[in-house]
Amino acid sequence: MIDVTENPTTNNEILKYSLEELKAMKILSNTNGRPTEAMTDAKWQREFELRRFLCHPYPKTIKKLKSKYSTEQGSWNEETSGIYKGQTNWQRYVAYINDVLKVIESGEHDYCYYIYQIDELLKFHRYDLVTKYYKEDKCFEVWLDKNR
């Protein structure tokens, strides 16, 4: 695993590769979903720093995810013209991420279960997000450290 915190020339080298190439080279885990069985907190912390480095943060004016266009009802079965009612997957995801943001911004700790959720939180709090991976529970504890 490349240590992006130690060697500035490595940072430039990392930027030459796509995420898929970094995964193929086993520098990043090969999933954005649930961590593999081999993941430990030590491995996660190295990967987390790399993901922090590769993150493209949202502008400071964006404070939470928006669910633009996701409140409209749509037809999901053209033959019966059925209308989908209820929250879409995107609406549930937006609500979850915004809830985690609200909790950690209030100074509390919360939990995430997928790597892509951590990546989303990094877009809001690239430098002050802190995580810890619990292998036995297969979850990540997340919080903010404003002193970072």
URTA-V936135 format. One record per pair of residues at least 6 apart in sequence whose ideal C-beta (glycine too) atoms are under 8 Angstrom apart, sorted by the first residue. I is the first residue (numbers start at 0). GAP is how many residues later the second one is. If there is no record, write none. Layout:
BEGIN
i=I gap=GAP
i=I gap=GAP
END
This chain:
BEGIN
i=0 gap=26
i=0 gap=42
i=0 gap=45
i=0 gap=46
i=0 gap=49
i=1 gap=8
i=1 gap=11
i=1 gap=12
i=1 gap=25
i=1 gap=48
i=2 gap=7
i=2 gap=43
i=2 gap=46
i=3 gap=6
i=3 gap=7
i=3 gap=10
i=3 gap=45
i=3 gap=46
i=3 gap=49
i=4 gap=44
i=10 gap=42
i=13 gap=8
i=13 gap=13
i=13 gap=36
i=13 gap=39
i=13 gap=40
i=16 gap=8
i=16 gap=10
i=18 gap=9
i=18 gap=35
i=21 gap=6
i=21 gap=28
i=22 gap=6
i=22 gap=7
i=26 gap=23
i=27 gap=19
i=27 gap=22
i=27 gap=23
i=28 gap=6
i=28 gap=7
i=28 gap=10
i=28 gap=18
i=28 gap=86
i=29 gap=6
i=30 gap=84
i=31 gap=82
i=31 gap=83
i=31 gap=84
i=31 gap=87
i=32 gap=81
i=32 gap=82
i=32 gap=83
i=33 gap=79
i=33 gap=80
i=33 gap=81
i=33 gap=104
i=34 gap=9
i=34 gap=80
i=34 gap=98
i=34 gap=103
i=38 gap=94
i=38 gap=96
i=39 gap=93
i=39 gap=95
i=40 gap=91
i=40 gap=92
i=40 gap=93
i=40 gap=94
i=43 gap=87
i=43 gap=89
i=43 gap=96
i=44 gap=86
i=44 gap=88
i=47 gap=70
i=47 gap=83
i=50 gap=64
i=50 gap=67
i=50 gap=68
i=50 gap=71
i=51 gap=70
i=51 gap=74
i=51 gap=75
i=51 gap=77
i=54 gap=64
i=54 gap=67
i=54 gap=68
i=54 gap=71
i=55 gap=67
i=56 gap=65
i=56 gap=66
i=56 gap=67
i=56 gap=69
i=57 gap=65
i=57 gap=66
i=61 gap=62
i=62 gap=38
i=62 gap=61
i=63 gap=33
i=63 gap=34
i=63 gap=37
i=63 gap=60
i=64 gap=28
i=64 gap=29
i=64 gap=32
i=64 gap=33
i=64 gap=55
i=65 gap=28
i=66 gap=23
i=66 gap=24
i=66 gap=27
i=66 gap=28
i=69 gap=18
i=69 gap=20
i=69 gap=21
i=69 gap=24
i=70 gap=20
i=72 gap=10
i=72 gap=11
i=72 gap=12
i=73 gap=9
i=73 gap=10
i=74 gap=6
i=74 gap=7
i=74 gap=8
i=74 gap=9
i=75 gap=6
i=75 gap=7
i=75 gap=8
i=86 gap=8
i=95 gap=21
i=96 gap=20
i=96 gap=23
i=96 gap=24
i=98 gap=11
i=99 gap=10
i=99 gap=12
i=99 gap=17
i=99 gap=21
i=99 gap=42
i=100 gap=20
i=100 gap=23
i=102 gap=6
i=102 gap=7
i=103 gap=6
i=103 gap=17
i=103 gap=21
i=103 gap=25
i=103 gap=38
i=103 gap=39
i=103 gap=40
i=104 gap=39
i=106 gap=37
i=107 gap=35
i=108 gap=32
i=108 gap=33
i=108 gap=34
i=109 gap=31
i=109 gap=32
i=109 gap=33
i=110 gap=28
i=110 gap=29
i=110 gap=30
i=110 gap=31
i=111 gap=6
i=111 gap=9
i=111 gap=19
i=111 gap=27
i=111 gap=28
i=111 gap=30
i=112 gap=25
i=112 gap=26
i=112 gap=27
i=116 gap=23
i=117 gap=11
i=117 gap=13
i=117 gap=22
i=117 gap=24
i=120 gap=8
i=120 gap=21
i=121 gap=7
i=124 gap=19
i=126 gap=21
i=127 gap=16
i=127 gap=17
i=127 gap=18
i=127 gap=20
i=128 gap=13
i=128 gap=14
i=128 gap=15
i=129 gap=12
i=129 gap=13
i=129 gap=14
i=129 gap=15
i=129 gap=18
i=130 gap=9
i=130 gap=10
i=130 gap=11
i=131 gap=8
i=131 gap=9
i=132 gap=6
i=132 gap=7
i=133 gap=6
i=133 gap=7
END
